[in-house]
Amino acid sequence: MAAKLCLLALLISLLLAAPRAGATASGHRIFRATMTRSEKAAINFTRAAHKSRQRLSMLAARIEASTTTASAQTPLQQDSGGGEYVMTFSTGTPPQELSALADTGSDLIWLKCGPCKRCTPKGSPSYYPNASSSFSKLPCSSGLCRNLEATCTGGSGAECDYTYYYGLSVSSHHYTQGYLAAEIFRLGGDAVPGIGFGCTTMSEGGYGTGSGLVGLGRGQLSLVRQLKVGAFSYCLTSDPTKTSPLLFGSRALSGAGVQSTPLISGANPSYYAVDLQSISIGAVTTPGTGKSGGGVIFDSGTTLTFLAEPAYTAAKAALLAQAKLPLASDDDDVCFQTSGGKAEVPPTVLHFDGGADMVMPANNVFLPVGGGVICWVVQKSPSISIVGNIMQMDFHIRYDVDRSVLSFQPANCDSL
């Protein structure tokens, strides 16, 4: 009997010591959400290129603003149809189901509040604070209000009103305006109280098809920082009809094929930039972007990939010299005419600081555009370099904010 009691006590202690469901071995919670592509169809290359160039210019504008006296804050413009991803969640008591653009290139969380007749995007659901018993406004004295650098009047207890511009000046036609508030956010089956967000009463610009934006950047206003999880990861499925997992507080990647590289501060501290040291295209290795050029930014909101000079011209020359396919375009886009559906293109590998090698499947580098034509998803940038979301598809990508490390691993996103 004594032996049985000892065995029972041992089993109970082991169960109590084991991590809870939804928790890491260190006791930190894991919050699970999902992302979906705004269009359940193949990406339109022409539209994606147009939207990606808009996105590039806005991200670059933020860097320019951070090094000048310009008044721009987080830059963003992303209309529907460019291959963007929206995050689904609920907020309030009782819960209100919403979706918003998931963006690793910015920090602020904001939602359309109330009727919001002067808000974009049009037609998407709004959050109604009057219908929630857990809603509260944040005062000017709150830490998030100070991080937002809002202009407050009426003392520290006054409402934290803001106008948040997306451009280089207050004359920009891309902005969100409202007040800071706190609310319960529900991610999967978990309810997280006290998440600060912008309750938007007026906005202008293109913000996808959802009800606002969820900033996943490295700044204090982002959802990652507010959840206090230290890291997050996602796996973008290449099947537009399926959802992509988004995990906050995710464990370190394990198993075969895991690669890691340090994050660098770059020209803007909110971006996830790494040192792309070189690029292998077939048998030729070309120069990367390097730290001196601000590295290359991993961005979920940009569809195509951009390389600044001289990296772009060198990579393009290596591709053209080795591709055994006729060119199908005479413009800046690099497109090939395939024969019988077969694409004989040289393999691509991105080489990062620390020895991390990202081996790209052909589908991550070339996009079918119809008629047997495939186009290179890499574009020339006049400023910053970006690894877009097509190149990130079917990789589990983890951003360790606390340790400043980016990790990636080839994965079946449907099984995570």
N, C-alpha and C positions, 0 to 999 in steps of 0.2 A: 504493500500500500504506500509506504514512504517513497519507494522508487517511482511509483506512478504519479504521486503528488509532485515530486521533483521534476519529472518530465513535463507535467502539465504547466508548472510554473515557468519552466524554460521556454515552452512554446508561447505562452502569453507574453513573456518578456521580448521574445523575438518579434512577435506581431506588433507590439507597441513600439519597438525600435525601428520597424520597417517604415519606409516613406509612404505617406498617404497617397491615394490616387490623386493625380494632379499636382504632385509635389516632387521636387528633385530630392536626391539623396541628402543634400545639405539642408532640406527643410523649406526651400524657397518654392513658392507656388509656380505652376505652369498654367498659363491661361491660353485657351485655344480659340481662335477665330478662323474665319474662312474668307477667301477673296475669290471674286469671279471676274472674268473679263467682260467688259461692258457690251461687247458684241459677240454673239454665239456663232461666229462664222470666221472664215479665214481672214487674216489681216490683209487689208488693202495696202499695198506697198506705197502707192502714190500718196494716199491720205496719211499713212504712218510717217512717211518722210516729211510731209508738210508740218504735221503736228510735232514731230520730234525736233525739227529745226526751231519751231516756236519755243519749245521747252528748253532747248539748248541756249537760246538767246536770253531767256529769263533767268536760268541758273547762272549764266555768265554775268548777267546784270547784277545779281546779288553780290557776286564776288567783287565786281567793280564798285558797288555801293559801299561794301565793307572796307574798302581801301581809300575811299574819298569822303567828302562831306555830304554826299547825296543822302536823301532821306528814305531810300528804298529799304524794305524789310524782306520777308521771304518772297522770292520770285516764283510765280507759278502761272502757267496757262496750259490747260489740257482739255480740249473739247472731246466729245465722244467720237469714236471711230478711229482713234489713233492707237488702239491696243492697250489702253489703260486698264488698271485693276481697281475694283471697288471692294471695300471691306463691309461685311454685314455684321450687325450687332443690334442691341436694343438699349434704351436708356430711359430712366424715369420710373416712377411708381404710380400706377401700374406701367409695365414696360411698353415702350413705343418702338416698333420695329423700324430700323433705318439702314441706310447704306451710305458710304462716303468714300471718296477717292483715297486710297492708301498710298502714302507718299514718303519715301525715304529721303527726299530732298528738302523737307521743311519740318517745322516743329509744332506750330499752332494747330490745335484741334478746334474746328468750328462747325456749327450746324445752322441751317436755316431755322429761325425761330418764329412761330406763329404764322399768320398769313403771308408775311414777307413778300408783298406784292412787287417790291422793287429789288428782288433777289434773283440771281442766277445760281444754278440752272433752273429753268422753268419746268414745271410739271412733276418734279420729284417731291416726295413727302417732306413735310416740315416737322420739327420737334415743337411741341406745345407745352411751355413751362407751366401754364395755368392748370394743366391736366395732371401734373405730377406733384405728389406730396413730399418728394425728396429733393425738390429743386431749391436752390438758394443762390443769391447774387454774391459775388465776391467784392470786397471793399478795396479801395485804393491801397490800403496798408498790407494787402496780401502779397506774399512772395511772388506768386505768378503774375500779378499785376506789375510788379517792379521788373520782372523778367521780360514782360511784354513791352516795357518802356512806354506805357500808355500815358496820355496827358490827362491828369486827374485834377479836378477842381472841387472845392467844397470841403477839403480836409481829408484825413486818412480814412475816415469811415464812409466816405462817399462811394457811390457806385463806380466801378472801374470801367469807364467807357473808352472805346478805342476806335480808331480808323487805321486799318492795316493795309498798306499799299503794296502792290505787286508791280514794281517798276522803279525807275530811277528818280521819280519826282512825285510830288503830291498831285500833279496833273494827270497821273496815270489813270487809264480806264480799267484797271484791274485792281480791285480792292475788296475788302470785307469790312463792314462797320457794325458795331454792336456793343455788347457789354460782356464782361467775364462772369461766368457762373460756375457752380459746382453741382454735380449730379452723379447718380449711380449709373455706371456703365456695366452692361452684362455681356461677357465674352464667353460664348459657349454656355456652360452651366454655372459659371461663376459670376457673382455680383460684386463689383468693386465700387465702394462709395467714395465720394469726395474727389472725383476726377474734374479738374478745371478745364473749361472749354469756352470758346467764344460763341455767345448766343447772337447770331447775326440777324440784324434787322434790315440791312441794305447791303447789296453786293453787286459787282459788275465784273464781267470777265468769263472765261471758260473754265469750268471746274468739273468736267465729266458729266455723268448722268445721275450721280447720287445726290444726297442731301447736304453735302458739305465736303469736309476734308479731315482726314486723320493724319497728323504729322507723326512720322516715325523717325525723325532725325535725332541728332545727338544732343540737342539743346534741352534746357530744363522744362520747356513747355510741352515737349513731345509726350505721347502716350507711353513710350518706353521708359522715360525718366519718371513719369508720374506713377507707373505701376511698381517702380523700384525693383525691377527684375534683373537688371544688369545686362541682359542679352535677349535677343529675339531672333527668330529664323522664319524663312518661308521657303516653299517649293512651288514654283510656277509651272503648272502642268501645260504641256503643249496642246492638249485637247481643250478647245474653247468651250465645250459643253460641260466640262467638269469643274469642280471647285478646287482651289489651291489652298493648302493649309498655311496658317499664320500662327506661330507659336511664340508666346512671350514667356521668358524665363526658361527657354529650352536648354536641355543638357548639351554638353559638348558633343560634337559629331563623333561617331565611332564606326569602326569597320573599315572595309577596304576603300581606298580611293580618297580618303580625307586629306585635304591640303589646307594650309593656313598661311596667312601673310599679315604683317602688322598694318594697322590703320595709321595713316599720317594725318597731321592737322590740316595740311593743304591750305588753300587760300581762304576757305571758310570752315569754321569749326563744326558746323552742323552736318556737313556732307561726309559720306563714307568713302574716303579716298585712299587708294593704295598705290604702291610703287610698281608700275608695269615696266619691268626692266627691258624686255625684248619680246618679239613676236616671231614664232616660227610658222612659215607658210611653205608647206612641202619641204624641200631640202634647203631653203633659204631662211636665215634668221635676220630679222630687221630690228632696228632700234625701237624701244618703247617710248613712254612719255617721261619717266623718271620723276624724282621728287622735285627737281628744279622747276618743272612745268606744272606743279600742283598735283602730280599723279594722275590716276584715272578714277573717276567717280562711279561707284556702283549705284544705279538709280532705278527704282522700280517704276517711276513715272515716265521715263523716256523709252520709246519702243526700239528705235534703231541704235546703233553704236557709233560713236564719233571719236575720231583721232585727230589731234592737232598735228601740225607740221613739226619736224620732218617725218614723224611716224606714219602719217597717212600715205604720203607719196611713196615711201619705201615699201610699205605693205602692198599697195596697189601694184607697183612694178613687179614685185615678187609673184603676186597672183597672176597677172597677165602673162608673165613669162612662162608659167608652168601649167596654166589651165589649158586643157586640150579640147576647147570648145570655141566656136565662133562667137564674137561679140554680137549682141542683139540690140545695142543702143549706141548712139554717137553723142550722148550728152554726159553730164557729170556722173550719172548713175552707172555702175558697173554691172551689166546684165549679160547673160550668156544664153544662147539657144542650145537646148539639149537635144539629143537624138534618141528617140524611142524611150524617153523618160529617164535615160541614164545620164547622170551628171558626173563626169570625170573631173573633179576639182581637187586640188591639193589640200591636205589636212591642215588645220589651224590649231596652234597651241599658244596660249598666253602665258608668259613666264613672269612671275611676280617675285618680289623681295622675299628672301627666306627659303627659296627653292620651290615655291608652290607653282605647279604647272596645271593650267586649266585646259584640258584637251577637249576641243569643241567638236561635237557631232556636226555633220554637214547641214542638218536642219536648223542649227543654231547660227549658221553663218550665211546661208542662202535661203531666200524666200521665194517660193513659186508665185508667179504673177499671172499665169495663164498662157496657153498656147505653147507649152513646153519651155517657156522662158523662166529663168531663175535670176534673181538679183542679189548682189552682195549687200548685206545689211550694214556695212560699214560706210560712213559718210565722212567727208572732210569737214573739220571744225576750224573756224578762225580764232578760237579761243581755248576752251577747256576740252578735256577728253572724258568720255562717258561710256561705260559698259551698259547697254540698254537691256530691256527685259527679254528680248528674243534670245540674246546670247545667254541669259540666265535660266532659260526654260530647262526643266528636267534636271536641275541641280538643286540640292538642298543647301541653301546659303544662310549662314549664321553670322550675325553681327554681335560680337561681344563688346558692348559699350564700355563696361568697367575695365576690361583688360586691353582694350584697343586692338582687337584681333578680328579679322574676317576669315571665315572658314567656308569651304565648299566641298561638295561631294556629289557625284552622279547619283541620281535617285529616281525611283518610281514614285512620283508625287502622290499618286492615288493610295499608296500603302502607308503613308505617314500618319 
